[in-house]
Amino acid sequence: MDKNTITGFILIAAVLIGFSWWQQPSAEEKEAMRVQDSLNMVAQKQAEEKQKAAAKANEEKLQKAAEEAKEDTTALFHSAMKGTAQQVVLKNDKVEITLNTKGGTVEKAVVKDFKDRNGNKDVTLFDQKHHQLKFMMAGKTSNIISSDLFFTPSETTDSTVTMTAMAGEGQKLVMNYRLGKDYLMHMSLHVEGMSGLFAPNYRTMDVEWDEMCHQQEKGFSFENQRSALTYHFTDGGTDYLNEMKEKRDEPVDEPIDWVAFKNQYFSAVMIARENFEANALMTSVPQEKETQILKQYGAKMKTAFDPTGQRASEFEFYYGPNDFRLLQDIEEQSTFGKDLQLERLVYLGWPLIRIINRWFTLYVFDWLTKLGLNMGIVLILITMLLKFITFPLVKKSYMSSAKMRVLKPKLDEATKQYDKPEDQMQKQQAMMSMYAKYGVSPLSGCLPALIQMPIWIAMFNYVPNAIQLRGESFLWMDDLSTYDPILEWGKDIWLIGDHLSLTCILFCVANVLYSVMTMRQQKDQMVGQQAEQMKMMQWMMFLMPVMFFFIFNEYSSGLNFYYFISLFFSAAIMWILRKTTNDEKLLAILENKYKENQKNPKKASGMAARIEAMQKQVEEMKKQRLSEQNK
C-alpha cells in the first residue's frame, strides 16, 4: 500500500468521524427523543390492548352465536341432545368403518390388508380424534347441526345401519348407511315431518368435513409432497390445492362432484349425487414432521336438501387405496351414474406424460404384475422393454455420432485455417458443408436425450404413485415405495434429511460414470472451438448428479433403482455399439457417399442452408463496412 493510498484512507476516516460528531443531537434533542419514544411505547401498548379486547369480544360473539345455535337446536331436538355415544361398525373383507351415534357420522376408517408404517396389518386412515363430518340445516327459528345430536341406531347389520335423531312428535332426521362389497359406502339423509320449519325457498344444506391426515409411509416429506386435497369439477377435470403451501378457505368457483382428502396411497372421498355448489371453501395446511400428521384438511360445501323429506340428499364415501384400476371399478359400482374420474387420484403427470403412462406404462405394468413377478423384477423388465423399443432410434443416433467421429481428422484438416475468433462462422459453414457432402446430420446426436427425457419424466410420475410397489421388497430394499437408508441419524439436515439412501447413491454414481462415457464420446467428434466449449461444460455434467442426490435422497428406492438400471442399460448399449462399430468400414461407406454426392450435387438444405445464408449475410456486412471505411 503506497503513501497516497494511506493518506486517502486517513482523510476518508476523518471525514466520516467528523460528520458523525456533527450530526450528533444536542442534549435538548436527546430529551425530546426520549419523551417521544415513551409516548410511542404507550400508544403501542394501548393499541395492543385494544386489539386484544377486540379479539376477545369477537371470540365471545362467536361463542355466543354458537351457543344460540345450539340452543336453537336444543329447542327443536331437546330429546336428542342427551344420550350416550355408541359405536356402530360396518365391515367387509376390504374395509372397516366405525360410526358414532353422537353426530351419526363416520369417526374412523380402517383399510384392511395394507400394513401401516409401524408394521400393523391394517391402515387406519383417520380416527375419532382427527376427523369430523357434520351436516347443518338452517330453519326459520332453529338450526339443525348433526354433530350436536345423539342418534338411535336401528336395522343394524355388518353392512347397513339407520341412524335416527328425534325432534318431536313425528319429526326426525334420518341417515341411512349401506356398505358395498369393496370400499364404497352409500349414505342418504332426509327429514320427516319438518317441512314447516324451513323457509319456502330453502333448498340447500351446509356440509363441513375436517380431517387431520395421518402419516402412513416411512418418508414424511416424500409422502407429504404427494398428498393433496383434490376435487372433481361437475363439467369434468380435477384440481387440487398446492401440496406444500398453506391454503385456508380457498374458494372453488365451479360446482364439484367430489372432494378427496388424499394421502400418497390412500384417500377418503365424499361424493354428492346433486353436486356441491360453486364457491365451496377448501383448506389444506401442511403440518410439522414431529406431529406425524401430514396436513389439516377441511371442506365447507353446500348441496341439495329437500325440507319436505320426499327426496333424500345422497352421498357416497370411498375409503381405500389409490389404485388406478380399482378406482375405475369403484366408479362402476357408484349408483349416481356420473363420470367421476376417480382414477385421477393417481397422478400420472402432465398431459403428454399422462398419455404415456395412461396408455403404455399402466398396461405394461398390469401385464407384468399379473405374472406374479417381484416388483423389482417388474421394474427391470419395464426398463428392458423401453430400451428395446427405443433401440432403433438410439442406434441411428449413435451411428450419426460415430460418423462425426471418423470424419473428425478430415474436419480438422479442412478447418485448420479458421482459428481466429472472427472466423468461426466460416468454420461452421465449412463443417456443415463437409457433413452435407458425406451425408451426416450432426443434430441427430441429440436424439437419445430427447427420446429418454419423456420416458424418464413419465416414470418419475408413475413409480411414486404405484401402490403395487408399497411394501414390496427386492434385494436389500425392504420397501420399494420409500427410501432405503444405509445410514440414519434421527435429525433433519438441510438438503439431506435424516438418512442416506443407498439406491440414490448408486443412481448418482452411475450418472457420473455415464456422463464421463458420453463426454468422451462427444469429445471424439468435436472440432476446434467445440472441444474447448465441451471442457467448459464438463463441470455442469458433474454438478447434475450432485443436484440429483439432494433431490432424490428422499425419493422411493423403486424410482432410484429404475433410474440406476436405466443408466446401466444405456451405458451397456453404448458400449456394445462402440465395440461392434468398425470405424474403417464406416469411413469407407462415407467416402462412397461423398463420391456419389460429388457426381450428383444437391442444393444445401436444413441447417447447412441456414448457416450458408448467415455466412453470406456476414460477408455482405463486412464488404459494406470496408466500403464505408474506404470512403
C-alpha positions as CSV (number, residue, x, y, z in Angstrom):
1,M,0.0,0.0,0.0
2,D,1.6,3.3,-1.0
3,K,1.7,6.6,0.8
4,N,-1.1,8.2,-1.2
5,T,-3.5,5.3,-0.5
6,I,-2.8,5.5,3.2
7,T,-3.4,9.3,3.2
8,G,-6.6,8.8,1.3
9,F,-7.9,6.3,3.9
10,I,-7.0,8.6,6.8
11,L,-8.9,11.5,5.1
12,I,-11.9,9.4,4.5
13,A,-11.9,8.2,8.1
14,A,-11.6,11.8,9.4
15,V,-14.5,13.0,7.2
16,L,-16.7,10.1,8.5
17,I,-15.8,10.8,12.2
18,G,-16.3,14.5,11.8
19,F,-19.7,14.1,10.0
20,S,-20.9,11.6,12.8
21,W,-19.9,14.1,15.5
22,W,-21.6,17.0,13.7
23,Q,-24.8,15.0,13.3
24,Q,-25.0,14.1,17.0
25,P,-28.2,15.5,18.6
26,S,-27.9,18.1,21.3
27,A,-29.0,17.4,25.0
28,E,-32.4,19.1,24.3
29,E,-32.9,17.0,21.2
30,K,-32.0,13.8,23.1
31,E,-34.5,14.6,25.8
32,A,-37.3,15.3,23.2
33,M,-36.5,12.0,21.5
34,R,-36.7,10.1,24.9
35,V,-40.1,11.6,25.6
36,Q,-41.3,10.8,22.1
37,D,-40.1,7.2,22.4
38,S,-42.0,6.9,25.7
39,L,-45.2,8.3,24.1
40,N,-44.8,5.8,21.2
41,M,-44.4,2.9,23.6
42,V,-47.6,3.9,25.5
43,A,-49.5,4.3,22.2
44,Q,-48.3,0.9,21.0
45,K,-49.3,-0.7,24.3
46,Q,-52.7,0.9,24.1
47,A,-53.1,-0.3,20.5
48,E,-52.2,-3.9,21.6
49,E,-54.6,-3.8,24.5
50,K,-57.4,-2.5,22.2
51,Q,-56.6,-5.3,19.6
52,K,-56.7,-7.9,22.4
53,A,-60.0,-6.5,23.6
54,A,-61.5,-6.6,20.1
55,A,-60.3,-10.2,19.6
56,K,-61.8,-11.2,22.9
57,A,-65.1,-9.5,22.0
58,N,-65.1,-11.2,18.7
59,E,-64.4,-14.6,20.3
60,E,-67.2,-14.0,22.8
61,K,-69.5,-13.0,19.9
62,L,-68.7,-16.3,18.1
63,Q,-69.1,-18.3,21.2
64,K,-72.5,-16.6,21.9
65,A,-73.6,-17.3,18.3
66,A,-72.6,-21.0,18.7
67,E,-74.5,-21.2,22.0
68,E,-77.5,-19.6,20.4
69,A,-77.3,-22.0,17.5
70,K,-77.0,-24.9,20.0
71,E,-80.0,-23.5,22.0
72,D,-82.0,-23.3,18.7
73,T,-81.1,-27.0,18.0
74,T,-81.9,-27.8,21.7
75,A,-85.3,-26.3,21.4
76,L,-86.1,-28.5,18.4
77,F,-84.2,-31.6,19.2
78,H,-84.4,-31.4,23.0
79,S,-84.7,-35.2,23.4
80,A,-81.8,-35.9,21.0
81,M,-79.4,-33.5,22.8
82,K,-78.7,-36.0,25.6
83,G,-77.6,-39.6,25.3
84,T,-74.6,-41.9,25.4
85,A,-72.2,-42.1,22.5
86,Q,-72.1,-45.6,21.0
87,Q,-70.1,-47.1,18.1
88,V,-71.6,-48.9,15.2
89,V,-69.2,-50.9,13.0
90,L,-69.8,-51.6,9.3
91,K,-67.3,-54.0,7.7
92,N,-66.5,-56.3,4.9
93,D,-63.3,-58.0,3.7
94,K,-61.8,-54.7,2.5
95,V,-62.7,-52.0,5.0
96,E,-64.0,-51.4,8.5
97,I,-66.0,-48.2,9.1
98,T,-66.9,-47.0,12.6
99,L,-69.9,-44.7,13.0
100,N,-70.7,-42.8,16.3
101,T,-74.3,-42.3,17.5
102,K,-73.1,-38.8,18.6
103,G,-73.3,-37.0,15.3
104,G,-74.4,-40.1,13.4
105,T,-71.4,-39.9,11.0
106,V,-68.2,-41.8,10.4
107,E,-65.5,-41.3,13.0
108,K,-62.9,-44.0,12.0
109,A,-61.9,-45.8,8.8
110,V,-59.6,-48.8,8.6
111,V,-58.4,-50.2,5.2
112,K,-57.6,-53.9,5.7
113,D,-54.7,-56.0,4.4
114,F,-52.4,-53.0,3.9
115,K,-49.6,-52.8,6.5
116,D,-49.0,-49.4,8.0
117,R,-45.6,-47.9,8.6
118,N,-45.4,-49.5,12.0
119,G,-46.0,-53.0,10.8
120,N,-49.6,-53.3,11.8
121,K,-51.7,-55.4,9.4
122,D,-54.2,-52.7,8.6
123,V,-54.1,-48.9,7.8
124,T,-56.1,-46.5,9.8
125,L,-57.0,-43.5,7.6
126,F,-58.3,-41.5,10.5
127,D,-59.8,-41.9,14.0
128,Q,-62.3,-40.1,16.2
129,K,-59.7,-37.6,17.4
130,H,-58.8,-36.4,13.9
131,H,-62.0,-36.5,11.9
132,Q,-65.4,-34.7,11.9
133,L,-68.2,-34.6,9.4
134,K,-71.4,-32.6,10.1
135,F,-74.5,-31.5,8.2
136,M,-76.2,-28.2,9.0
137,M,-79.7,-27.0,8.1
138,A,-81.0,-23.5,8.8
139,G,-84.6,-23.5,9.9
140,K,-86.9,-20.5,10.3
141,T,-86.3,-20.3,14.1
142,S,-84.0,-23.2,14.8
143,N,-80.7,-24.5,13.3
144,I,-80.0,-28.3,12.9
145,I,-76.4,-29.3,13.4
146,S,-76.0,-33.1,13.2
147,S,-72.8,-33.2,15.3
148,D,-74.8,-31.9,18.3
149,L,-77.3,-34.7,18.2
150,F,-77.5,-38.3,19.5
151,F,-78.8,-40.7,17.0
152,T,-80.5,-44.1,17.7
153,P,-79.2,-46.9,15.5
154,S,-81.6,-49.5,14.0
155,E,-81.7,-52.1,11.3
156,T,-78.1,-52.8,12.1
157,T,-76.1,-55.4,10.1
158,D,-72.5,-55.7,9.1
159,S,-73.2,-53.6,6.0
160,T,-76.2,-51.4,6.9
161,V,-77.5,-49.1,9.7
162,T,-80.2,-46.5,10.1
163,M,-79.4,-43.5,12.4
164,T,-82.4,-41.5,13.6
165,A,-82.5,-38.3,15.7
166,M,-85.9,-37.5,17.1
167,A,-87.0,-33.8,17.1
168,G,-90.6,-34.2,18.3
169,E,-93.8,-36.0,17.6
170,G,-93.4,-37.3,14.0
171,Q,-90.3,-35.1,13.4
172,K,-87.0,-36.7,12.8
173,L,-83.6,-36.6,11.0
174,V,-82.7,-39.9,9.4
175,M,-79.3,-41.1,8.0
176,N,-79.2,-44.5,6.1
177,Y,-75.8,-46.2,5.5
178,R,-75.1,-49.1,3.2
179,L,-71.6,-50.5,2.8
180,G,-70.8,-52.2,-0.6
181,K,-68.7,-55.2,-1.4
182,D,-65.4,-53.1,-1.6
183,Y,-64.5,-49.7,-0.4
184,L,-67.6,-47.7,-1.3
185,M,-70.4,-46.8,1.2
186,H,-73.7,-45.2,0.3
187,M,-75.4,-42.8,2.6
188,S,-78.7,-40.9,2.4
189,L,-80.0,-38.1,4.6
190,H,-83.6,-36.9,4.9
191,V,-86.0,-35.3,7.4
192,E,-89.6,-36.3,8.2
193,G,-92.4,-34.1,9.3
194,M,-90.3,-30.9,9.4
195,S,-91.2,-29.1,6.2
196,G,-92.9,-26.2,8.0
197,L,-89.8,-25.4,10.0
198,F,-87.9,-24.2,6.9
199,A,-88.4,-21.2,4.6
200,P,-90.4,-22.0,1.4
201,N,-87.3,-21.4,-0.8
202,Y,-84.8,-23.3,1.4
203,R,-83.2,-25.9,-0.8
204,T,-79.6,-26.3,0.4
205,M,-77.8,-27.5,3.5
206,D,-74.2,-27.0,4.6
207,V,-71.6,-29.7,4.9
208,E,-68.4,-29.3,6.9
209,W,-65.8,-32.0,6.7
210,D,-62.4,-31.9,8.6
211,E,-59.6,-34.3,8.9
212,M,-56.1,-34.4,10.3
213,C,-54.4,-36.5,7.6
214,H,-52.2,-39.2,9.2
215,Q,-48.7,-40.0,8.0
216,Q,-48.9,-43.6,6.6
217,E,-45.5,-44.1,5.0
218,K,-41.9,-44.0,6.3
219,G,-40.8,-41.0,4.3
220,F,-42.7,-38.0,5.7
221,S,-41.5,-35.4,3.2
222,F,-41.9,-37.7,0.2
223,E,-45.5,-38.7,1.2
224,N,-46.4,-35.1,2.1
225,Q,-45.4,-33.9,-1.4
226,R,-47.9,-36.5,-2.9
227,S,-50.8,-35.8,-0.5
228,A,-53.2,-33.2,-1.6
229,L,-56.8,-32.1,-1.2
230,T,-58.3,-33.0,-4.6
231,Y,-61.7,-32.2,-6.1
232,H,-63.5,-33.0,-9.4
233,F,-65.5,-30.5,-11.4
234,T,-69.0,-31.4,-12.5
235,D,-68.1,-30.4,-16.0
236,G,-65.1,-32.7,-16.0
237,G,-61.5,-32.5,-14.9
238,T,-59.8,-32.4,-11.5
239,D,-57.8,-29.8,-9.5
240,Y,-56.1,-29.8,-6.1
241,L,-54.7,-27.4,-3.5
242,N,-50.9,-26.9,-3.6
243,E,-49.3,-29.7,-1.6
244,M,-46.7,-27.6,0.2
245,K,-48.5,-24.3,0.7
246,E,-50.9,-23.3,3.4
247,K,-54.4,-22.7,1.9
248,R,-57.3,-21.7,4.2
249,D,-60.9,-21.4,2.9
250,E,-59.7,-21.4,-0.7
251,P,-62.8,-20.8,-2.9
252,V,-63.7,-23.2,-5.7
253,D,-65.6,-21.2,-8.4
254,E,-67.3,-24.1,-10.1
255,P,-69.7,-26.9,-8.9
256,I,-67.9,-30.1,-8.0
257,D,-68.9,-33.8,-7.8
258,W,-66.5,-34.9,-5.1
259,V,-63.7,-33.9,-2.8
260,A,-60.9,-36.2,-1.6
261,F,-58.6,-36.0,1.4
262,K,-55.7,-37.7,-0.3
263,N,-52.6,-39.4,1.1
264,Q,-49.9,-40.7,-1.2
265,Y,-51.5,-44.2,-1.4
266,F,-54.9,-43.9,0.3
267,S,-57.9,-41.5,0.1
268,A,-61.1,-40.6,1.8
269,V,-63.6,-39.3,-0.8
270,M,-67.0,-37.7,-0.4
271,I,-69.3,-37.8,-3.5
272,A,-72.6,-35.9,-3.8
273,R,-75.4,-37.0,-6.1
274,E,-76.6,-33.5,-6.6
275,N,-73.1,-31.9,-6.7
276,F,-71.6,-29.5,-4.3
277,E,-72.4,-25.9,-5.3
278,A,-69.9,-23.4,-6.5
279,N,-67.8,-21.3,-4.0
280,A,-67.1,-24.3,-1.8
281,L,-64.2,-23.4,0.6
282,M,-61.2,-25.8,0.8
283,T,-58.4,-25.8,3.4
284,S,-55.0,-27.6,3.3
285,V,-52.4,-26.7,6.0
286,P,-49.1,-28.7,6.0
287,Q,-48.0,-29.9,9.4
288,E,-44.7,-30.4,11.0
289,K,-42.8,-33.7,10.7
290,E,-42.8,-34.3,14.5
291,T,-46.6,-34.4,14.6
292,Q,-46.8,-37.4,12.3
293,I,-49.7,-35.5,10.7
294,L,-49.3,-34.6,7.0
295,K,-51.9,-32.0,6.6
296,Q,-55.0,-30.4,8.2
297,Y,-57.7,-30.8,5.6
298,G,-61.1,-29.0,5.5
299,A,-64.0,-28.6,3.2
300,K,-67.1,-26.3,3.6
301,M,-69.7,-27.0,1.0
302,K,-73.4,-26.7,0.1
303,T,-75.5,-29.3,-1.5
304,A,-79.1,-30.0,-2.3
305,F,-81.6,-30.5,0.5
306,D,-85.4,-31.2,0.3
307,P,-87.1,-29.9,3.5
308,T,-90.2,-31.9,2.7
309,G,-88.3,-35.1,3.0
310,Q,-89.6,-36.5,-0.3
311,R,-86.2,-36.6,-1.8
312,A,-83.1,-37.6,0.2
313,S,-79.7,-36.0,0.0
314,E,-77.4,-38.8,-1.2
315,F,-73.7,-39.2,-0.8
316,E,-71.1,-41.9,-1.4
317,F,-67.9,-42.3,0.5
318,Y,-64.8,-44.1,-0.7
319,Y,-62.2,-45.1,1.9
320,G,-59.5,-47.1,0.2
321,P,-56.2,-47.3,-1.8
322,N,-55.3,-45.1,-4.7
323,D,-55.2,-47.9,-7.2
324,F,-55.9,-46.8,-10.8
325,R,-57.7,-49.9,-11.9
326,L,-59.6,-50.3,-8.6
327,L,-60.8,-46.7,-8.8
328,Q,-62.2,-47.4,-12.3
329,D,-64.1,-50.4,-10.9
330,I,-65.4,-48.4,-7.9
331,E,-66.8,-45.8,-10.3
332,E,-68.8,-48.5,-12.0
333,Q,-70.2,-49.5,-8.6
334,S,-71.5,-46.0,-8.0
335,T,-75.3,-45.5,-8.2
336,F,-75.0,-41.9,-9.3
337,G,-74.3,-42.6,-13.0
338,K,-71.6,-39.9,-13.3
339,D,-68.3,-39.8,-15.0
340,L,-66.4,-39.3,-11.7
341,Q,-62.9,-39.9,-12.9
342,L,-61.8,-41.2,-9.5
343,E,-58.7,-42.7,-11.2
344,R,-57.4,-39.1,-11.4
345,L,-56.5,-39.6,-7.7
346,V,-53.5,-41.5,-9.1
347,Y,-51.4,-38.7,-10.6
348,L,-49.8,-39.7,-13.9
349,G,-48.2,-36.4,-14.8
350,W,-48.7,-33.5,-17.3
351,P,-51.0,-34.1,-20.3
352,L,-48.2,-35.5,-22.6
353,I,-46.6,-37.5,-19.8
354,R,-50.1,-38.7,-18.7
355,I,-50.7,-40.1,-22.2
356,I,-47.5,-42.2,-22.0
357,N,-48.4,-43.5,-18.5
358,R,-52.1,-44.0,-19.2
359,W,-51.8,-45.9,-22.5
360,F,-48.4,-47.6,-22.2
361,T,-46.9,-47.8,-18.7
362,L,-50.1,-48.8,-17.0
363,Y,-50.8,-51.7,-19.4
364,V,-47.2,-53.0,-19.3
365,F,-47.2,-52.7,-15.5
366,D,-50.6,-54.6,-15.3
367,W,-49.4,-57.3,-17.6
368,L,-46.1,-57.9,-15.8
369,T,-47.8,-57.7,-12.4
370,K,-50.3,-60.4,-13.3
371,L,-47.4,-62.8,-14.0
372,G,-46.8,-62.8,-10.2
373,L,-43.3,-61.4,-10.5
374,N,-41.5,-59.5,-7.8
375,M,-41.9,-55.7,-8.3
376,G,-38.1,-55.2,-8.6
377,I,-38.0,-57.7,-11.5
378,V,-41.0,-55.8,-13.0
379,L,-39.0,-52.6,-12.9
380,I,-36.1,-54.3,-14.6
381,L,-38.3,-55.8,-17.3
382,I,-40.0,-52.5,-17.9
383,T,-36.6,-50.9,-18.3
384,M,-35.5,-53.6,-20.8
385,L,-38.7,-53.2,-22.8
386,L,-38.3,-49.5,-23.1
387,K,-34.7,-49.9,-24.1
388,F,-35.8,-52.4,-26.7
389,I,-38.4,-50.1,-28.2
390,T,-36.1,-47.1,-28.3
391,F,-33.1,-49.1,-29.6
392,P,-33.5,-48.4,-33.3
393,L,-33.6,-44.6,-32.7
394,V,-30.7,-44.8,-30.3
395,K,-28.7,-46.8,-32.7
396,K,-29.4,-44.4,-35.5
397,S,-28.3,-41.5,-33.3
398,Y,-25.2,-43.4,-32.2
399,M,-24.2,-44.1,-35.8
400,S,-24.6,-40.4,-36.6
401,S,-22.2,-39.6,-33.8
402,A,-19.8,-42.4,-35.0
403,K,-19.8,-40.8,-38.5
404,M,-18.8,-37.5,-37.0
405,R,-16.1,-39.2,-35.0
406,V,-14.5,-40.9,-38.1
407,L,-14.7,-37.6,-40.0
408,K,-13.0,-35.6,-37.3
409,P,-9.5,-35.8,-38.8
410,K,-10.8,-34.6,-42.2
411,L,-12.8,-31.8,-40.5
412,D,-9.7,-30.7,-38.5
413,E,-7.7,-30.6,-41.7
414,A,-10.4,-28.7,-43.6
415,T,-11.0,-26.1,-41.0
416,K,-7.5,-25.5,-39.6
417,Q,-7.2,-22.2,-41.4
418,Y,-10.2,-20.8,-39.4
419,D,-8.5,-20.4,-36.0
420,K,-9.3,-16.8,-35.3
421,P,-12.5,-16.0,-33.3
422,E,-13.9,-13.8,-36.1
423,D,-13.6,-16.8,-38.5
424,Q,-15.9,-19.1,-36.5
425,M,-18.8,-18.5,-38.9
426,Q,-16.7,-19.7,-41.9
427,K,-15.5,-22.6,-39.8
428,Q,-19.1,-23.7,-39.0
429,Q,-20.1,-23.3,-42.7
430,A,-17.1,-25.4,-43.8
431,M,-18.0,-28.1,-41.3
432,M,-21.7,-28.2,-42.3
433,S,-20.7,-28.3,-45.9
434,M,-18.5,-31.3,-45.3
435,Y,-21.2,-33.0,-43.2
436,A,-23.6,-32.5,-46.0
437,K,-21.2,-33.9,-48.6
438,Y,-20.7,-37.0,-46.5
439,G,-24.5,-37.3,-45.7
440,V,-24.1,-36.7,-42.0
441,S,-26.6,-34.9,-39.7
442,P,-24.9,-33.5,-36.6
443,L,-28.2,-32.8,-34.9
444,S,-29.2,-36.4,-34.7
445,G,-26.6,-36.9,-31.9
446,C,-29.1,-35.2,-29.5
447,L,-31.8,-37.7,-30.2
448,P,-31.0,-40.1,-27.3
449,A,-31.6,-37.4,-24.7
450,L,-34.8,-36.3,-26.5
451,I,-36.0,-39.9,-26.6
452,Q,-35.3,-40.7,-23.0
453,M,-36.5,-37.5,-21.4
454,P,-40.3,-38.1,-21.7
455,I,-39.8,-41.7,-20.5
456,W,-37.8,-40.6,-17.5
457,I,-40.4,-37.9,-16.6
458,A,-43.2,-40.5,-17.1
459,M,-41.6,-43.0,-14.7
460,F,-40.8,-40.1,-12.3
461,N,-44.6,-39.5,-12.1
462,Y,-45.7,-43.2,-12.2
463,V,-43.4,-45.1,-9.9
464,P,-44.0,-43.0,-6.7
465,N,-47.8,-43.4,-7.2
466,A,-47.9,-47.1,-8.0
467,I,-49.4,-48.7,-4.9
468,Q,-48.2,-52.1,-6.2
469,L,-44.7,-51.2,-5.0
470,R,-45.8,-50.4,-1.5
471,G,-44.4,-52.9,1.0
472,E,-42.6,-54.9,-1.8
473,S,-39.0,-55.9,-1.0
474,F,-36.2,-56.6,-3.5
475,L,-32.6,-57.4,-2.8
476,W,-31.5,-55.0,0.0
477,M,-34.6,-52.8,-0.4
478,D,-37.3,-53.6,2.3
479,D,-39.9,-51.3,0.6
480,L,-39.7,-50.1,-2.9
481,S,-42.2,-47.3,-2.2
482,T,-39.9,-45.5,0.2
483,Y,-36.2,-44.8,0.7
484,D,-33.6,-47.5,1.6
485,P,-31.3,-46.0,4.3
486,I,-27.8,-47.2,4.8
487,L,-27.3,-44.6,7.5
488,E,-29.8,-42.7,9.7
489,W,-29.2,-40.1,12.4
490,G,-32.7,-39.1,13.5
491,K,-32.4,-35.4,12.9
492,D,-33.0,-33.5,9.7
493,I,-30.1,-31.8,8.0
494,W,-30.8,-29.1,5.4
495,L,-31.0,-30.5,1.9
496,I,-30.1,-34.1,3.0
497,G,-32.8,-35.1,5.6
498,D,-32.2,-37.7,8.3
499,H,-30.7,-40.5,6.2
500,L,-28.6,-41.6,3.3
501,S,-30.4,-43.7,0.6
502,L,-28.3,-46.4,-1.0
503,T,-30.2,-46.5,-4.3
504,C,-29.9,-42.7,-4.5
505,I,-26.1,-43.0,-4.1
506,L,-26.0,-45.8,-6.8
507,F,-28.1,-43.7,-9.2
508,C,-25.9,-40.6,-8.7
509,V,-22.6,-42.6,-9.1
510,A,-24.0,-44.3,-12.2
511,N,-25.0,-40.8,-13.5
512,V,-21.4,-39.6,-13.1
513,L,-19.9,-42.6,-14.9
514,Y,-22.5,-42.3,-17.7
515,S,-21.7,-38.6,-18.1
516,V,-18.0,-39.4,-18.3
517,M,-18.7,-42.0,-21.0
518,T,-20.9,-39.7,-23.1
519,M,-18.5,-36.8,-22.7
520,R,-15.6,-38.9,-24.0
521,Q,-17.8,-40.0,-27.0
522,Q,-18.7,-36.4,-27.8
523,K,-15.1,-35.3,-27.4
524,D,-14.0,-37.7,-30.1
525,Q,-16.2,-35.9,-32.6
526,M,-15.7,-32.3,-31.5
527,V,-13.6,-29.9,-33.8
528,G,-11.7,-26.9,-32.7
529,Q,-13.6,-24.5,-30.5
530,Q,-16.3,-27.1,-29.9
531,A,-13.8,-29.1,-28.0
532,E,-12.9,-26.1,-25.9
533,Q,-16.5,-25.4,-25.2
534,M,-17.0,-29.0,-24.2
535,K,-14.4,-28.6,-21.5
536,M,-16.3,-25.7,-20.1
537,M,-19.5,-27.8,-19.9
538,Q,-17.9,-30.7,-18.1
539,W,-18.3,-29.2,-14.6
540,M,-22.1,-28.8,-15.3
541,M,-22.3,-32.5,-16.3
542,F,-20.7,-33.4,-12.9
543,L,-22.8,-31.0,-11.0
544,M,-26.1,-32.6,-12.1
545,P,-25.5,-35.9,-10.2
546,V,-24.8,-33.8,-7.1
547,M,-28.1,-31.9,-7.5
548,F,-29.9,-35.2,-8.1
549,F,-28.5,-36.6,-4.8
550,F,-30.1,-33.7,-2.8
551,I,-33.4,-34.2,-4.8
552,F,-33.7,-38.0,-4.8
553,N,-32.4,-38.9,-1.4
554,E,-35.9,-38.6,0.0
555,Y,-37.4,-40.4,-3.0
556,S,-38.5,-44.0,-3.2
557,S,-35.9,-46.7,-3.7
558,G,-38.1,-48.1,-6.5
559,L,-37.7,-44.9,-8.5
560,N,-33.9,-44.6,-7.8
561,F,-33.5,-48.3,-8.7
562,Y,-35.3,-47.8,-12.0
563,Y,-33.0,-44.8,-12.9
564,F,-29.9,-46.8,-11.9
565,I,-31.0,-49.8,-14.0
566,S,-31.9,-47.5,-16.9
567,L,-28.5,-45.8,-16.9
568,F,-26.8,-49.3,-16.7
569,F,-28.6,-50.5,-19.8
570,S,-27.9,-47.2,-21.6
571,A,-24.2,-47.5,-20.9
572,A,-24.3,-51.2,-21.9
573,I,-26.0,-50.3,-25.2
574,M,-23.4,-47.6,-25.9
575,W,-20.5,-49.9,-25.1
576,I,-21.8,-52.7,-27.3
577,L,-22.4,-50.2,-30.2
578,R,-18.9,-48.8,-29.8
579,K,-17.4,-52.3,-29.8
580,T,-19.4,-53.5,-32.8
581,T,-18.7,-50.4,-35.0
582,N,-15.8,-50.7,-37.4
583,D,-14.5,-47.2,-37.9
584,E,-12.6,-48.2,-41.1
585,K,-15.7,-49.7,-42.8
586,L,-17.8,-46.8,-41.7
587,L,-15.3,-44.3,-43.1
588,A,-15.2,-46.3,-46.4
589,I,-19.0,-46.0,-46.6
590,L,-18.9,-42.3,-46.0
591,E,-16.2,-41.9,-48.7
592,N,-18.5,-43.7,-51.2
593,K,-21.3,-41.4,-50.1
594,Y,-19.0,-38.4,-50.7
595,K,-18.2,-39.6,-54.3
596,E,-21.9,-40.1,-55.0
597,N,-22.7,-36.6,-53.8
598,Q,-19.9,-35.2,-56.0
599,K,-21.4,-36.8,-59.1
600,N,-24.9,-35.7,-58.1
601,P,-24.5,-32.4,-56.2
602,K,-27.6,-31.2,-54.3
603,K,-28.6,-27.9,-53.1
604,A,-27.8,-27.3,-49.4
605,S,-30.8,-27.7,-47.1
606,G,-31.7,-27.6,-43.5
607,M,-29.0,-26.3,-41.0
608,A,-26.4,-26.2,-43.7
609,A,-28.5,-23.9,-45.8
610,R,-29.2,-21.6,-42.8
611,I,-25.5,-21.4,-41.9
612,E,-24.7,-20.7,-45.6
613,A,-27.3,-17.9,-45.7
614,M,-25.9,-16.4,-42.4
615,Q,-22.4,-16.5,-43.8
616,K,-23.5,-14.6,-46.9
617,Q,-25.1,-12.0,-44.7
618,V,-21.9,-11.7,-42.6
619,E,-19.8,-11.3,-45.7
620,E,-22.1,-8.7,-47.1
621,M,-21.9,-6.7,-43.9
622,K,-18.1,-6.9,-43.9
623,K,-18.0,-5.6,-47.5
624,Q,-20.3,-2.8,-46.6
625,R,-18.1,-1.8,-43.6
626,L,-15.0,-1.9,-45.7
627,S,-16.6,0.3,-48.4
628,E,-17.7,2.8,-45.7
629,Q,-14.2,2.9,-44.2
630,N,-12.7,3.5,-47.6
631,K,-14.9,6.4,-48.2
